[in-house]
Amino acid sequence: MKTLYRASRVVTLSYPAMGEWVLVDGRHVERVGVGEAPEADRVVDLPGTTVLPGFVDTHVHLTGTGVHHQAPELGSAVSAAELLTVVREIAAVRQGPVYLHGWDESGWRDRTLPTLGELDRVTERPLGLARVDGHLVLVNSAGLEASEAAGQTGVETDDAGAPTGRLTGNAGQAAKRWFSTNLSDHDVEELQLAAASLAVAHGVTTIHEMSMPADRGMRDLEILLAHRSRLPLDVVSYVATTDISTVMDLGLPRIGGDLPVDGSIGARTASVSGGFVDRGPSPEGYFGDDELAQYFHDGHLAGLQVGVHAIGDAAVEQVVRTWERVYQSLDSRQRRHFRARRHRIEHFEMASLDVIERAAMLGLAISVQPTFDARWGFPGGLYEQGLGSERAASMNRFRDLLSRGMELGAGSDSPITTIDPLVGVAAFEAHHDPSQRLRREEAVRVFTLGSARLAHQEDKKGSLEPGKHADFVVYDVDPIDSLSLDGVRPVLTVSLGRDVYAA
């Protein structure tokens, strides 16, 4: 069936640059044009609207997004006492273990976290509270015991050697994995569907799902793969594992994704040269050089696109240095194909100009989260709290990445920040360093065609042209020319030729 969508303006991000209507045949765009429209089986009139290509979010945790939006009020707490009050109210109406996500102490006047005793008084049932970045989990005694996290590295203890209830690293992963086991398959499906529905309501038609087996087990991914065709958007799966055979058995052409080489700045687990100003030396990265090189080398030779998570400057340097080592081991024919693979680095927040240039020479693809800068990059914010003003000021060099011709895509890392791509576009425009800001159309292009390229999907997604997927979003104001993007929401989202959201 052919459907004609008529609007005031269609921004194609290709040639021709503009149109007035889009003709869709099944899942694909047949034509974009101006003037007299062709006949169609169905006509959708959208007067006064602007059509953009569907947004591609390069970094999403679907189940985690669903969990977060069951109790988003955690992110509004402004003190430990208020956090505990919110959690107590939620626990009172739930049964079984309680696992919540989203607190962020960086904006609290007093950033002291709840004690184990205070967490124990909230509920006698197992309780887990993941920090907004997911790299620090607060648990009560019941949660610590049930998850068996106490036997893992990353359990913080006080001067007397008693646990404080704060878990990072392997202990944090063990706790999150245990709480995930208490979700039924149906629960996981519903959480993923709720997150996908939220995404299309904000104009996102494709996500790069960052599956985390260490946090949720393989079951989470298996459930997603089994029902992804029924979701209202397209899903590209990345699996945070070094097990190449598992990924190839799943038929996926990519591996790693959000596989952490280090942690986060908020949890003070990022690998940062010079350490943190409020915590002393930072922990070392999670991989030795030889181990990381073996993973990169094997993944590349297996024909996979390989990705990792790297935030701190020491972690970013290690990743680029190791890719250089792998590149040097290849013969001339293999090197010619290396750049085309677009091996990925997620976050890439603390990268010097030298490291950026070296990454560009290798053809590495970078997935950034501009809303991180808007949320934590301002003076006095989280980055400055942990790194000091000088290092914080040089983070997230978006303009430098783009100007060096790097493969650059953008995402939200939902549920860490909102899945709304226009919030990310506004963050690109308002970077804390004016020299690193992107113009509106540049930012939109990074969130569409740039993001599609990170998964080798530029022949299917990212722009509106004949033969590509019919993925687009309709607004009643023009997001390209509007002075402000605050509160701008879609009136219609179309994914793979389906009307998946209507205001």
N, C-alpha and C positions, 0 to 999 in steps of 0.2 A: 504494500500500500504506500502511496506517495502522500506526504503531508507538506503543505506549504505554510511557512511561518513568515508573516509580514510584519515588519517593524519599521521604525523611523530610520534606524541606522544599524547596520551590521558591520562590526569591526572584525575583519578576517584575520589580521596579523599575517597576511600573505598578499599575493597579487591577484586581482585588484584589491586595494586596501579596504574599500568600503562597499557596502551593498544595501539593499532595502528589503531583501527577502532571502530566505533559505529554503531550498527544496530538498526534502529528505525522502530517500527511497529505502525503506526498511531501516537498517542500522547505519546507513551511510549518507553523507552529503552528496547529492547529485549535482546541484548547482547553487551558486550564490550570485545574485544579480540585482539590477536596478530597472526601474521602469515597469513595463507590462510584465506581469507574472505569468508563468505557465499554468496550465490546468493541473489540478491535483485531486486526489480522492477526498482529502480533508484539508480545510483551510483554517489556520489559527491566526486571527487578526490581533495584533499587539500594537495599537497606535500609541505614538509618543514614547516608545521604548527603545532601548539600545541592547543589541545582542553582542556578547563576547564569546570567544571560545571557552569551553569548560575548563575550569582550573584543575591543575594536577598537583596534588600535595605529595611531596617526595618523602615524607616521614610521618607515619601515623601508626599508633598502636590501637587497633580497633577495640579489642576487649577492654583495655585500660581506659579508653575513652568512655565506653559504656559504664564502667565502674565509677569513674569520676563523676559522671553526670547523674548518678544516683544520689549523690550528696555533694553538690558543688559548693555548698556553704562552708566547707572546710577552708576553702581559699579565702574566705572573707574574715576569718578569725584574726584578731589583731594582738593576741596574747596567748600564752599557754593556758591561762585560766579560761579564756573564751573558747579556745580549741577544745578543752576538756568538757566544757558545758555543751557544746555542739555535739560532740561524740557521745556524751551520756544520753542526750535526747534521742539520737539515732539508735543507739544500742538498746534503748528501752522498748522500742517498737519492732526490733528484729529478733529472730531466733537463730541459734547456732553461732558459729564464729563470725566476728565482725571485721571486715577489711575495707578500709576507706583510703582515698587518695586526694592529695591536693593542698596540704598545709604548706605555708611558706613563711618562715620566721624572719626573712630578710627585711620585711617591712614593719616588724614589731618594734616598739620603742624599747622594750626589754626582750632581748632575743633568747632568754633562758628557756630551754625546752622542758617539757614535763618530766618528772622523775618516774622511776619504775613504780614506786609506791603510789603515786598519783594515778598512773595508768591502771594499776591493780584496783583502785577504788572506783573506777568507771564501770567495770564489769568483771565478773568472775570467769566469763567465757573468754576464749582466745581472742585477742584484739590486735590488729595490725593497722598502723597508720603510715602510709607511704608519703614521704615528702614530695612536693610538686615535681621534682626532677626524677623521682623514682630511685635515687641512689642512696637514700637513707630511710630506714623503716623503724618506727617506734613500736615496740611490742610490750604487752604486759607479761607477767610471769607465766600465765596460762598459754599465751602465744609462744613464748620462748620454749616452753617445755613441749608443747604439742608439735611444733615445727622441727624440733631437734636441731635448731640453729646454734645452740650453745656449743656444739662440737665443731663448728666451722670457724674459719678466720673471719674477722670483722665484727666480733662481739666486743663492744666498748665496756670497759670495767672502771670502777672508781679506784681510789687509792688503796682500798682494802681488798681489791680483787673481785668485788661483787659486780654483777652486770647492772648497767644503767638502763637497759631497755632500748638502747640505740644500736642498730645493726647496719653494717655496710658490707660491701664485697660479697663473699660467698655466704656469709650468714644472712645478709639481707635477701639474697636470691633464694636461699633455702626457705625463709619465712614466706616470701611471696609465692613460691611454688607450692608450699603446703596449703596456704589459703586458697589457691586456685583449685586444688583437688576437691574442695568442698562445694564447687559449682558443678551442677549437672550439665550434661551436654546441651540440654534445652536452655539452661541459664546462659551458657556461653553464646549460643546462637542468638538469643534475644539481646544480649549485650552488644554483640557485633552488629545486629540489625539496627538497634537504636543509634549506634555511633554512625553507621552508614547513612541513616536517615537524617541525622544532624548535619552530616557533611553536604549532602545534596541540597539541603535547605539553605546552605551558604554558597552554593554554586560550584562545589567540588564534584567533578564527575569521574575522576580517577585518583586512587590513592596508591602509594607505595607502602604496603603493610610491612612493618618491621617486627617480624615474629621473634619472640625471645624465649626459646625453650628452657633456658636456665631459670627464667622467672615463672613460666607458666606450663612447662612441659611441652612435648610435641602434640599432645591432644588438642591444644588450642588451635594450632595450625591445621591439624587434620579436620577439625570441625569447620574451620573457615573454608578450606579447599572443597569440602563436600557440599557447601551451600552457597558459595560465592556467586554462582550463576543466578541465584535468586535475589541477590542484593541489588539495590537501586543504582549502584555505581560499579565501575571496573576496578579490579583489585590486582595489583602486581605484587607478588610475594617475595620478600627477602627473608632469609632465615639466619639468625645469629648463631652460627655453628661453624666449626672447622671441619666437620665430618662431610667430606666431599661426596662419599658414596650415598649418604642419606639424601642429600640434595639432588643428586643425579637420579636416584630411584624415584623421587617425587616428580621428575621431569622438569625441574626448574633450571633455567640457564644462568642463575646468579646465586651467590652465596655471601654470607656475612652480614651485609646491611648494617644494623646497629650493633654488631659484635664489638663490645667495648675493649679498646686498648687502654683506656683509663676511665675514670669516673666523671664526676661533675664538680664544678666550682662551688655550688651551693652546699654539697655534702663534704666539701674539702677532700675529695678523692680524685680530682683531676691530677694528672702528672704535670706539675708546673715547676719550671726551673726557678730556683731562688725561694721556693716554698710560699706559703701563705703568710700574710702580714699578721694575722690573728691566730695562727695555729702552728707556726713553725714549719719544718720541712714537709713537703707533700709526699704522699706515698709514691712508690715506683709504679711504672706501668704494669699492666697485667700480663704482658708477654715479654719473654726475652727476645733479643734480636734474631737469634737462629731459629727459634720457634716461629716467629712472625714471618721470617723469610721463607721457611718451608711451606707455611700456609699460603702465602702469596704465590710462590712458585708453582706449587701443586695445583692451586685453583686456576691460575692462568693457563697452565699446560693442559688442564682438563677442559679448556674452552669456556670457562665460566667468567662472568663479570664478578669481581671480588670487591667487597666493601668492608669498611670498619668504622667505628665511632672513635673520634679523637678530638678532644677539646683543649687540653693544656698544651702549652708550647713544646714541652718535652715530648709529649705523645705525638703531636703533629710532626715534629722533627723526626722522631723514630719511624713513623709511617712513611714519610717521603724518603728518608735515607734507605729504608729497607726496600722500597719499590725501585730506587736507583740500583741497589745491589742486584735485584732480580733482573732488571733491564740489562745490566752489564753482562749477565750470564747467558743472555740469548744470542743466537747468531743473527746475522744481518737480515735474513728473511723473516725471522720471528719478530725482530724489532719493528719491522715495517707494519706489522699487524698489531703491535702492542697498543698504540694510541687509540686504535679503533675500538678496543675493548671497553674504554671509558670506566676503568676501575674507580670506585667511589670512595670518598671520605665524607662521613657525616659530621656536621657541625664545623670543624676546621676554624674554631673561634680565635685561637691565639696563634696566628701565623704571621711571621715576619715577612717583609718584602722579599728577602732572599729565598725563603721557603716557598712562597707563592710562585716565584719565578721558576724554581726547580720543579714544582708540581706542574706548572704549565708546560714545561719542556717535556714532561712525561705524558702529557695528555690526560692527567687525572681529572675526574669529574667531582665537583664539589656540591654537596647538598647543605644549604644553609637554612637557618631559622631566624628570619629578621625580627620576629616578635621577641626573641630573647633580648635583643638590644633595647627594644622599647620598654621591656619590663624590668631589666636589670642593668642596663648600660648607662643610666643617667648618673650624674654626680651624687655620691652618697649611697648609690644602689649596691646590689649584691656583689657585682664585680669589683667595685672599688673597696667594699668591705673586706673582701678576701685577698685582693691583689695589690691594693694601693692605687692611687690615681693615675700614675704614669702607665703602668701596664694595662689598666682597665681602659684607658683612653685609646689604646692602639688595637682594640679587639674588633673582630667582625668587619674586615676590610672589604666590604661589598664592591665598591667602585674599583678598587685595585684588582679584584678577581675578574670583574667584567672587562676592564680595560686591557687585560692581558690575554683576552680571547679564550678564557677557560670555559669548559662546559659547566654551566652554573644553573642549578635548579633550586627551588625553594619549597619549604614545607613548614608545618606547625609543630611537629613532634607532639601532636595531640595525644594524651590529654595535658601535656605540660603547658602548652598555650592554646588559645582558641583555634579551632579548625577553620575559622572565617578567613579566607585568603585576602579579603580587602583590608583586614587589620594588618596582615603581613605587608601588603602593598604600601599602606600608610607608614609602616615601620621602616621600609626601605627609604621612603621619602624623608623621614624625620630622624635619620641616624644621628647619634650623639655628636659625631664628627661631620660637619657639613661637607668636607671633601670626600666623604664616602657615601653620600646619598645618591640614590637613583631617581631619575625622572619617572613620572607616572607610567608612561607607556613602556619604558624599560622594565619597570618593576612588574607590570602585567605580563610582559613577554617572558620574563624569568619564571613566573608562576604558571605559565602555559607551555609555550614551545620549549623553553629551556628545561623545564621539568620533564617534559615528554622525552627529550633527548637523553636524560639521565638513565632511562630504562630502554633506550633504543626504540622508542615508539614514535619518533618524529614523522614516520610515514603514515601513522594512524591518528595521532592526536596533536593538540597544541595550537592548531590553526583551523580555520574553516575553509576548506577547499574540496573540490570534487574527489571522491574516493576515500576521504578520511571518515573516521567515525563521526556520527552525528551527535557530538557532545558540545552543548553550548548552554549559556546562562543568559537570562533576560532581566534587565533592570528598567525601572520606570524613571531613573535618572541616568545620565551618561557617566559611568565611572571613570572614563578617560579625562573628561573635561570638568567634572564637578569639583568645586573648590574644596569640599570636605567629603570624606568617605564615612564619617561617623553615622552609624545607623542605616547605611545603604544596604538593602537586602534584595535578593532576587524576587521577582514575581513568578518566574518559571525556570525550571532546570530540566534540560533534556539530556539523557545519557543513553548512548547506543540507540538513538532514535525513539526512546521512550520518555514520555512526560513523567518524570519521577518526583517532581515537587511543583506545587502551584500555591501561591500565597492566597 
